[in-house]
Amino acid sequence: MTRIGFEVVNMDIEEKDLKLAYIHKSSVKFLQPFLDQEEGVEFAA
């Protein structure tokens, strides 16, 4: 298992949160090759 830490993103919609959501989306796209690994990935909150 590969542990990847993410900060919890506040779900309240504000400008700063929209930026965080965009960054998070980019991070997921960047991490996709890791997510596709057979061993799987554990997300640490």
Summary of the structure (lengths in Angstrom):
residues: 45
radius of gyration: 12.1
end to end distance: 14.9
largest distance: 36.4
contacts: 80
relative contact order: 0.32
helix: 47%
strand: 18%
